[in-house]
Amino acid sequence: MRIAVVADGDGGGWLAELGEGSPTTPVAPVRRVGDLAEAVREAEHAGTEPPRWVWADTEDLYPDLVRAGVRVARCHDVALTEALLLGYGARHSEPHSLGAAWARLHDLPVPEDPTRPLGEGTAAQPALFEADRSTLPPGTDRIAALVEVHSDQRTRMAKLPEPGRMALLAAVESAGALAAAEMSHDGLPWRPDVHDQVLTEILGARPRAGERPPVLADLAARIGEVVGHEVNPDSPAQVLKAMAWVGHPVESTRSWVLEAVDHPLVPLLLRYKELARLHSANGWAWLETWVRELPGEGPRLGRFRPDYVVGGVVSGRWATRGGGALQIPKSVRRAVRADPGWVLVRADAGQLEPRVLAAVSGDDALAAAAAEEDLYARLAVHVGDDRERAKIGLLAAMYGQTSGDAAPLLATMRRLYPRALEHVDSAARTGEGGGIVRSWLGRTSPAPGDWAATVAATDGDRRRRAHGRFTRNFVVQATAAEWALVLLAALRQEIPKTPEGGGIVFFVHDEVVLHVPEELAEETVRAIVRAQVRTREILFGDTPVRFPLSVSVTDCYADL
């Protein structure tokens, strides 16, 4: 059963039950409810199978339901699905809100998508069922518009060459949006006192506003001593002048450029850059902005609540609006700790992208290697039993590296795994010709702009090759992102029910972290194994390729 739902902005809304076959019109009268959260909760538990909710945008509606204590099993996110369908037609830049999709159906001016502000961290003030952001014209019957657009999307998917794949992609993309809202609400367990301790150990005592921490201040002073005059290490222009002053002019202040210079100034500059990055990205200001302390006695417990952007990257990978959730540096991971009596369970998919290539290319030899626990060890027998060289060779094959030590290894990989190499080579040729490529389920790479002008430019060959490398990578990376989405969706169904604040609490590319009571740890590990098997079967069917997950249980993220 599918149920279309629209909030009214005052805690209530409208529900319309849709037929599964051709949901052009509701199969029952549209129902007006005064308490939308309660109505959704009742529908979730009314039958043997939970409904699939159809709504305009998960980001707009679901966080309110989660805050009201409601979790749903499945949904169809119209905005995310519209973006996928537009992308399939190489129309990535077109608006994809409910209002935009409805306007296209009626040959009306298409409104721009509403802008979303950067995440505000702990300063964000949740409001129950905020004003309508669907961009529909005033006075439009929103439930009718939602039903019409949803029906049109299902019709468009049915007309695709492989409709089942796009339908699966829309389903897991929508499931990812559910998981994102739940993770933002539950938050990653964080100990503010431990974070403060880490910063103090590395940077010195917390400085007053506008001042450098003691360690950075000392490094800045030492840099000035080496140069012979005061230098602001935070100013790239001053650093460039300083390098020229000491007799080693460089074209940029990037770390890899500085590392090539042999001078006593360089280690000081590199250390300053490293610590300054920690201070700005995850320092005391970040801690106050993004980690909310929980009330109660005992150790200071907190939650880091990122604002995830599902499909924020063209490959389907996620992004965040502030907070840097996808780049938690090792230096502060000690602060990520389970609550007393709870544990963190981490599942990490190693060697994911080469295994994806083995599955999508149909290369039997590479699939046989990917049936092993360590794919690179299996490949190493062909390159002198050197696992690291085998890894370099396969990565060079996937990402198009042809220089240096990779060249002879690439030739070996082409000989051993011709179908796998042809899969990515073909994608690269398509990109070099200005074309588009698709992932396993149908996510589509953006078409390059004004290709004729690109090719005619003085550096046209370089630009063509660059786009070819992009499409070569896309077919593997986008499919790996789909694998992760299917895993997230399967985990939501398989893991045991936990008290408030438990479940999936962190996700980055090919890694998932769960926070569960200690007594549920073993059951959670078994659920992860089941989800892993389901993910492989749902995506690739009866394939010999394995996608092993490294699962570990601890109370501190730094130990994982």
MIKEKOL-727620 format. One line per 2 residues: number of its first residue (from 1); their letters; for each residue x, y, z of C-alpha. Coordinates in nm, 2 decimals. Layout:
<pts>
NUM> A> X,Y,Z  ...
</pts>
This chain:
<pts>
1> MR> 0.00,0.00,0.00  0.11,0.35,-0.08
3> IA> -0.01,0.66,0.11  0.05,1.01,-0.01
5> VV> 0.10,1.26,0.27  0.11,1.64,0.29
7> AD> 0.15,1.84,0.60  -0.05,2.15,0.66
9> GD> 0.21,2.34,0.87  0.01,2.32,1.19
11> GG> 0.07,1.96,1.29  -0.20,1.81,1.08
13> GW> -0.23,1.72,0.71  -0.39,1.51,0.44
15> LA> -0.35,1.14,0.36  -0.45,0.97,0.04
17> EL> -0.43,0.59,-0.01  -0.30,0.50,-0.36
19> GE> -0.35,0.19,-0.56  -0.04,-0.01,-0.64
21> GS> -0.12,-0.08,-1.00  -0.19,0.27,-1.14
23> PT> -0.19,0.53,-0.86  -0.34,0.81,-1.07
25> TP> -0.62,0.88,-0.82  -0.66,0.78,-0.45
27> VA> -0.85,0.45,-0.40  -1.03,0.61,-0.10
29> PV> -1.14,0.96,-0.02  -0.86,1.20,0.09
31> RR> -0.85,1.20,0.47  -0.79,1.52,0.67
33> VG> -0.61,1.45,1.01  -0.54,1.69,1.29
35> DL> -0.24,1.51,1.43  -0.03,1.39,1.14
37> AE> 0.23,1.22,1.35  -0.03,1.00,1.52
39> AV> -0.20,0.92,1.19  0.13,0.81,1.04
41> RE> 0.22,0.60,1.35  -0.12,0.42,1.33
43> AE> -0.08,0.34,0.96  0.27,0.20,1.02
45> HA> 0.13,-0.06,1.25  -0.21,-0.12,1.10
47> GT> -0.13,-0.40,0.86  0.10,-0.69,0.81
49> EP> 0.33,-0.48,0.59  0.40,-0.11,0.65
51> PR> 0.29,0.13,0.37  0.53,0.31,0.14
53> WV> 0.48,0.68,0.22  0.48,0.92,-0.07
55> WA> 0.58,1.28,0.01  0.73,1.58,-0.15
57> DT> 1.06,1.59,0.03  1.19,1.38,0.32
59> ED> 1.40,1.67,0.45  1.10,1.88,0.49
61> LY> 0.85,1.63,0.65  1.03,1.34,0.81
63> PD> 1.24,1.52,1.07  0.92,1.65,1.23
65> LV> 0.78,1.30,1.25  1.10,1.17,1.40
67> RA> 1.10,1.44,1.66  0.74,1.33,1.74
69> GV> 0.86,0.98,1.80  0.75,0.83,1.47
71> RV> 0.98,0.61,1.24  0.86,0.49,0.91
73> AR> 0.98,0.18,0.72  0.96,0.30,0.36
75> CH> 0.90,0.61,0.15  0.90,0.75,-0.20
77> DV> 1.07,1.09,-0.20  0.93,1.28,-0.50
79> AL> 1.21,1.55,-0.50  1.49,1.29,-0.49
81> TE> 1.32,1.07,-0.75  1.27,1.37,-0.98
83> AL> 1.64,1.45,-0.96  1.73,1.09,-1.06
85> LL> 1.49,1.10,-1.36  1.60,1.44,-1.48
87> GY> 1.96,1.32,-1.44  1.88,1.01,-1.65
89> GA> 1.79,1.25,-1.93  2.10,1.46,-1.88
91> RH> 1.90,1.74,-1.72  2.08,1.76,-1.39
93> SE> 2.06,2.14,-1.35  1.68,2.16,-1.38
95> PH> 1.47,2.21,-1.06  1.34,1.89,-0.90
97> SL> 1.10,2.00,-0.63  0.74,1.89,-0.63
99> GA> 0.63,2.23,-0.76  0.89,2.21,-1.05
101> AW> 0.77,1.86,-1.15  0.41,1.97,-1.14
103> AR> 0.48,2.28,-1.34  0.65,2.08,-1.61
105> LH> 0.34,1.85,-1.63  0.12,2.16,-1.69
107> DL> 0.35,2.35,-1.92  0.38,2.63,-1.66
109> PV> 0.69,2.83,-1.57  0.91,2.61,-1.36
111> PE> 1.00,2.76,-1.02  1.36,2.74,-0.89
113> DP> 1.42,2.49,-0.61  1.40,2.64,-0.26
115> TR> 1.75,2.72,-0.11  1.85,2.55,0.21
117> PL> 2.08,2.73,0.46  2.40,2.58,0.59
119> GE> 2.35,2.37,0.89  2.34,2.56,1.21
121> GT> 2.45,2.29,1.45  2.31,2.32,1.80
123> AA> 2.17,2.66,1.72  1.91,2.51,1.48
125> QP> 1.56,2.55,1.62  1.33,2.26,1.51
127> AL> 0.98,2.37,1.42  0.69,2.13,1.39
129> FE> 0.59,2.10,1.02  0.74,2.42,0.88
131> AD> 0.58,2.62,0.60  0.53,2.45,0.26
133> RS> 0.86,2.44,0.06  0.72,2.25,-0.24
135> TL> 0.72,2.56,-0.46  0.36,2.49,-0.57
137> PP> 0.16,2.79,-0.67  -0.07,2.93,-0.39
139> GT> -0.41,2.77,-0.38  -0.29,2.45,-0.56
141> DR> -0.44,2.13,-0.42  -0.11,1.99,-0.28
143> IA> -0.23,1.63,-0.22  -0.37,1.62,-0.58
145> AL> -0.04,1.76,-0.72  0.16,1.51,-0.52
147> VE> -0.05,1.22,-0.64  -0.02,1.34,-1.00
149> VH> 0.36,1.38,-0.99  0.41,1.05,-0.82
151> SD> 0.20,0.88,-1.09  0.40,1.05,-1.36
153> QR> 0.73,0.94,-1.21  0.62,0.58,-1.20
155> TR> 0.51,0.60,-1.56  0.84,0.75,-1.67
157> MA> 1.04,0.48,-1.48  0.83,0.21,-1.64
159> KL> 0.93,0.34,-1.99  1.31,0.31,-1.92
161> PE> 1.51,0.03,-2.08  1.56,-0.14,-1.73
163> PG> 1.28,0.01,-1.52  1.34,-0.22,-1.22
165> RM> 1.68,-0.08,-1.17  1.57,0.29,-1.16
167> AL> 1.28,0.19,-0.93  1.53,0.02,-0.69
169> LA> 1.75,0.33,-0.71  1.46,0.56,-0.62
171> AV> 1.36,0.33,-0.33  1.71,0.31,-0.18
173> ES> 1.77,0.68,-0.23  1.45,0.75,-0.05
175> AG> 1.55,0.51,0.23  1.88,0.69,0.25
177> AL> 1.69,1.01,0.32  1.50,0.84,0.60
179> AA> 1.83,0.72,0.75  1.98,1.06,0.72
181> AE> 1.70,1.23,0.91  1.71,0.96,1.18
183> MS> 2.09,0.99,1.22  2.06,1.37,1.24
185> HD> 1.81,1.33,1.52  1.98,1.06,1.72
187> GL> 2.33,1.20,1.67  2.67,1.05,1.70
189> PW> 2.77,0.99,2.07  3.03,1.26,2.16
191> RP> 3.21,1.34,2.48  3.27,1.72,2.50
193> DV> 3.51,1.68,2.79  3.72,1.43,2.60
195> HD> 3.72,1.66,2.30  3.84,1.95,2.51
197> QV> 4.11,1.73,2.66  4.23,1.63,2.32
199> LT> 4.25,1.99,2.19  4.43,2.10,2.51
201> EI> 4.69,1.82,2.47  4.75,1.91,2.10
203> LG> 4.70,2.28,2.09  4.75,2.40,2.45
205> AR> 4.50,2.58,2.67  4.20,2.73,2.50
207> PR> 4.28,3.08,2.38  4.08,3.39,2.42
209> AG> 3.87,3.50,2.12  4.09,3.62,1.83
211> ER> 4.41,3.47,1.97  4.60,3.16,1.86
213> PP> 4.63,2.86,2.08  4.97,2.84,2.26
215> VL> 5.12,2.57,2.03  5.02,2.76,1.72
217> AD> 5.14,3.09,1.86  5.48,2.92,1.94
219> LA> 5.50,2.78,1.59  5.42,3.12,1.43
221> AR> 5.70,3.28,1.64  5.95,3.01,1.54
223> IG> 5.85,3.06,1.17  5.93,3.43,1.21
225> EV> 6.26,3.35,1.37  6.37,3.13,1.08
227> VG> 6.26,3.38,0.82  6.41,3.67,1.01
229> HE> 6.09,3.88,1.04  5.73,3.83,1.15
231> VN> 5.52,3.61,0.92  5.15,3.53,0.94
233> PD> 5.13,3.16,0.86  4.76,3.19,0.80
235> SP> 4.83,3.41,0.50  4.92,3.22,0.18
237> AQ> 5.06,3.55,0.03  5.30,3.60,0.33
239> VL> 5.41,3.23,0.32  5.49,3.26,-0.05
241> KA> 5.70,3.57,0.02  5.87,3.40,0.32
243> MA> 5.97,3.10,0.10  6.11,3.34,-0.16
245> WV> 6.29,3.53,0.11  6.47,3.22,0.23
247> GH> 6.57,3.13,-0.12  6.31,2.87,-0.21
249> PV> 6.03,3.03,-0.41  5.73,2.81,-0.47
251> ES> 5.42,2.84,-0.68  5.17,2.76,-0.41
253> TR> 5.15,2.68,-0.03  5.00,2.33,-0.08
255> SW> 5.15,2.07,0.14  5.28,1.85,-0.14
257> VL> 5.46,2.16,-0.29  5.62,2.25,0.04
259> EA> 5.72,1.89,0.11  5.95,1.90,-0.20
261> VD> 6.16,2.18,-0.05  6.46,2.10,0.19
263> HP> 6.47,2.39,0.43  6.42,2.42,0.81
265> LV> 6.12,2.65,0.75  5.92,2.37,0.58
267> PL> 5.85,2.14,0.88  5.74,2.43,1.08
269> LL> 5.50,2.55,0.81  5.36,2.20,0.76
271> RY> 5.30,2.14,1.13  5.13,2.48,1.16
273> KE> 4.90,2.40,0.86  4.81,2.07,1.02
275> LA> 4.73,2.21,1.36  4.56,2.52,1.23
277> RL> 4.33,2.30,1.02  4.23,2.11,1.34
279> HS> 4.17,2.43,1.53  3.95,2.58,1.26
281> AN> 3.77,2.26,1.15  3.72,2.07,1.48
283> GW> 3.84,2.31,1.75  3.65,2.46,2.04
285> AW> 3.42,2.68,1.83  3.32,2.36,1.63
287> LE> 3.26,2.18,1.96  3.03,2.45,2.09
289> TW> 2.84,2.48,1.75  2.79,2.12,1.66
291> VR> 2.79,1.91,1.98  2.49,1.94,2.21
293> EL> 2.54,1.82,2.57  2.28,1.59,2.72
295> PG> 2.14,1.67,3.06  2.21,1.43,3.35
297> EG> 2.46,1.32,3.61  2.78,1.14,3.55
299> PR> 3.02,1.19,3.25  2.94,1.47,3.01
301> LG> 2.75,1.31,2.73  2.68,1.48,2.40
303> RF> 2.56,1.43,2.05  2.70,1.54,1.72
305> RP> 2.41,1.60,1.48  2.52,1.66,1.12
307> DY> 2.29,1.79,0.85  2.33,1.53,0.58
309> VV> 2.27,1.59,0.21  2.16,1.27,0.04
311> GG> 2.30,1.24,-0.31  2.49,1.57,-0.25
313> VV> 2.76,1.46,-0.50  2.69,1.37,-0.86
315> SG> 2.81,1.01,-0.80  2.54,0.96,-0.54
317> RW> 2.77,1.00,-0.24  2.65,1.21,0.05
319> AT> 2.76,1.56,0.16  2.68,1.77,0.47
321> RG> 2.58,2.13,0.53  2.85,2.23,0.77
323> GG> 3.00,2.03,1.06  3.23,1.82,0.84
325> AL> 3.07,1.49,0.94  3.23,1.31,0.66
327> QI> 3.58,1.40,0.77  3.62,1.33,1.14
329> PK> 4.00,1.35,1.19  4.18,1.08,1.38
331> SV> 4.30,1.32,1.64  3.95,1.38,1.78
333> RR> 3.80,1.04,1.73  3.88,0.97,2.10
335> AV> 3.58,1.19,2.18  3.34,0.96,1.99
337> RA> 3.24,0.73,2.27  2.94,0.51,2.34
339> DP> 2.71,0.60,2.64  2.77,0.40,2.96
341> GW> 2.63,0.05,2.90  2.63,0.09,2.52
343> VL> 2.88,0.01,2.25  2.97,0.13,1.90
345> VR> 2.94,-0.13,1.62  3.13,-0.04,1.30
347> AD> 3.09,-0.21,0.97  3.34,-0.12,0.70
349> AG> 3.34,-0.24,0.34  3.70,-0.29,0.24
351> QL> 3.81,-0.30,-0.13  3.45,-0.20,-0.22
353> EP> 3.52,-0.03,-0.56  3.73,-0.31,-0.72
355> RV> 3.47,-0.56,-0.61  3.20,-0.35,-0.77
357> LA> 3.40,-0.34,-1.09  3.42,-0.72,-1.08
359> AV> 3.05,-0.75,-1.04  2.94,-0.49,-1.30
361> SG> 3.19,-0.59,-1.57  3.12,-0.96,-1.57
363> DD> 3.49,-1.04,-1.57  3.51,-1.40,-1.45
365> AL> 3.88,-1.38,-1.35  3.84,-1.07,-1.15
367> AA> 3.52,-1.21,-1.00  3.71,-1.52,-0.89
369> AA> 3.96,-1.29,-0.72  3.68,-1.09,-0.56
371> AE> 3.54,-1.41,-0.42  3.83,-1.41,-0.17
373> ED> 3.84,-1.23,0.16  4.15,-1.03,0.04
375> LY> 4.12,-0.95,-0.33  4.46,-0.78,-0.35
377> AR> 4.63,-1.09,-0.20  4.48,-1.30,-0.47
379> LA> 4.60,-1.06,-0.74  4.95,-1.04,-0.59
381> VH> 5.05,-1.38,-0.73  5.07,-1.22,-1.07
383> VG> 5.31,-0.94,-0.96  5.58,-1.12,-0.76
385> DD> 5.36,-1.18,-0.46  5.37,-0.81,-0.38
387> RE> 5.02,-0.72,-0.24  5.09,-0.34,-0.25
389> RA> 5.19,-0.36,-0.62  4.88,-0.55,-0.70
391> KI> 4.67,-0.29,-0.53  4.85,-0.01,-0.72
393> GL> 4.79,-0.19,-1.05  4.42,-0.24,-1.00
395> LA> 4.36,0.11,-0.88  4.55,0.24,-1.17
397> AM> 4.33,0.04,-1.40  4.02,0.18,-1.24
399> YG> 4.13,0.54,-1.22  4.33,0.57,-1.54
401> QT> 4.67,0.62,-1.40  4.93,0.55,-1.67
403> SG> 5.25,0.70,-1.55  5.53,0.59,-1.32
405> DA> 5.53,0.25,-1.16  5.16,0.20,-1.26
407> AP> 5.23,0.16,-1.63  5.38,-0.20,-1.63
409> LL> 5.12,-0.30,-1.37  4.84,-0.16,-1.58
411> AT> 4.96,-0.38,-1.87  4.94,-0.69,-1.65
413> MR> 4.59,-0.60,-1.53  4.48,-0.56,-1.89
415> RL> 4.60,-0.90,-1.98  4.45,-1.07,-1.67
417> YP> 4.12,-0.89,-1.65  4.03,-0.77,-2.01
419> RA> 3.65,-0.74,-1.95  3.69,-0.53,-1.64
421> LE> 3.94,-0.30,-1.80  3.72,-0.27,-2.11
423> HV> 3.43,-0.17,-1.89  3.61,0.14,-1.75
425> DS> 3.80,0.21,-2.08  3.47,0.22,-2.26
427> AA> 3.33,0.47,-2.00  3.65,0.68,-2.05
429> RT> 3.61,0.68,-2.43  3.25,0.79,-2.39
431> GE> 3.35,1.08,-2.16  3.63,1.18,-2.40
433> GG> 3.37,1.21,-2.67  3.15,1.43,-2.46
435> GI> 2.90,1.16,-2.37  2.73,1.04,-2.05
437> VR> 2.76,0.71,-1.86  2.54,0.54,-1.61
439> SW> 2.58,0.34,-1.29  2.45,-0.01,-1.24
441> LG> 2.11,0.12,-1.13  2.09,0.41,-1.37
443> RT> 2.24,0.72,-1.19  2.37,0.93,-1.48
445> SP> 2.68,1.14,-1.51  2.63,1.51,-1.59
447> AP> 2.67,1.61,-1.96  2.96,1.84,-2.01
449> GD> 2.88,2.20,-2.10  2.94,2.34,-2.44
451> WA> 3.15,2.05,-2.56  3.24,2.20,-2.90
453> AT> 3.40,2.50,-2.72  3.57,2.26,-2.48
455> VA> 3.73,2.06,-2.76  3.82,2.37,-2.96
457> AT> 4.00,2.53,-2.66  4.38,2.55,-2.66
459> DG> 4.39,2.29,-2.39  4.10,2.09,-2.54
461> DR> 4.28,1.76,-2.54  4.35,1.80,-2.17
463> RR> 3.99,1.87,-2.10  3.87,1.58,-2.30
465> RA> 4.10,1.34,-2.11  3.99,1.49,-1.78
467> HG> 3.62,1.43,-1.86  3.72,1.08,-1.97
469> RF> 3.88,1.01,-1.63  3.57,1.14,-1.46
471> TR> 3.33,0.91,-1.65  3.58,0.62,-1.60
473> NF> 3.56,0.67,-1.23  3.19,0.75,-1.23
475> VV> 3.07,0.40,-1.34  3.25,0.24,-1.04
477> QA> 3.21,0.51,-0.77  2.84,0.57,-0.84
479> TA> 2.77,0.20,-0.82  2.96,0.17,-0.50
481> AE> 2.74,0.45,-0.36  2.44,0.25,-0.46
483> WA> 2.58,-0.06,-0.28  2.61,0.16,0.03
485> LV> 2.25,0.28,-0.01  2.12,-0.07,-0.04
487> LL> 2.32,-0.17,0.27  2.17,0.13,0.47
489> AA> 1.82,0.03,0.36  1.88,-0.34,0.45
491> LR> 2.03,-0.24,0.79  1.72,-0.03,0.88
493> QE> 1.52,-0.34,0.84  1.75,-0.59,1.00
495> IP> 1.89,-0.43,1.31  1.72,-0.49,1.64
497> KT> 1.50,-0.22,1.78  1.69,0.00,2.03
499> PE> 1.59,0.27,2.28  1.60,0.64,2.19
501> GG> 1.95,0.74,2.06  2.03,0.39,1.92
503> GI> 2.06,0.24,1.58  2.26,0.38,1.28
505> VF> 2.43,0.70,1.40  2.70,0.76,1.14
507> FV> 2.75,0.69,0.77  3.04,0.79,0.54
509> HD> 3.07,0.63,0.19  3.15,0.27,0.28
511> EV> 3.14,0.28,0.66  2.84,0.26,0.90
513> VL> 2.85,0.30,1.27  2.57,0.19,1.50
515> HV> 2.51,0.27,1.87  2.34,0.00,2.06
517> PE> 2.30,-0.13,2.42  2.58,-0.37,2.51
519> EL> 2.34,-0.66,2.54  2.23,-0.61,2.18
521> AE> 2.58,-0.61,2.03  2.59,-0.98,1.92
523> ET> 2.24,-0.95,1.77  2.34,-0.63,1.59
525> VR> 2.65,-0.80,1.44  2.43,-1.09,1.31
527> AI> 2.19,-0.83,1.16  2.49,-0.66,0.98
529> VR> 2.59,-1.00,0.83  2.23,-1.06,0.70
531> AQ> 2.22,-0.71,0.56  2.55,-0.76,0.38
533> VR> 2.42,-1.08,0.21  2.09,-0.91,0.12
535> TR> 2.28,-0.61,-0.03  2.48,-0.83,-0.27
537> EI> 2.18,-1.04,-0.37  1.95,-0.73,-0.43
539> LF> 2.21,-0.55,-0.64  2.39,-0.83,-0.83
541> GD> 2.19,-1.15,-0.79  2.38,-1.47,-0.80
543> TP> 2.74,-1.34,-0.83  3.05,-1.50,-0.70
545> VR> 3.18,-1.16,-0.59  3.19,-1.11,-0.22
547> FP> 3.15,-0.78,-0.04  3.29,-0.86,0.31
549> LS> 3.23,-0.62,0.59  3.49,-0.58,0.86
551> VS> 3.28,-0.56,1.18  3.42,-0.44,1.51
553> VT> 3.26,-0.36,1.85  3.41,-0.11,2.10
555> DC> 3.31,0.18,2.32  3.55,0.43,2.14
557> YA> 3.56,0.52,1.78  3.93,0.57,1.79
559> DL> 3.97,0.20,1.86  3.78,0.09,1.55
</pts>
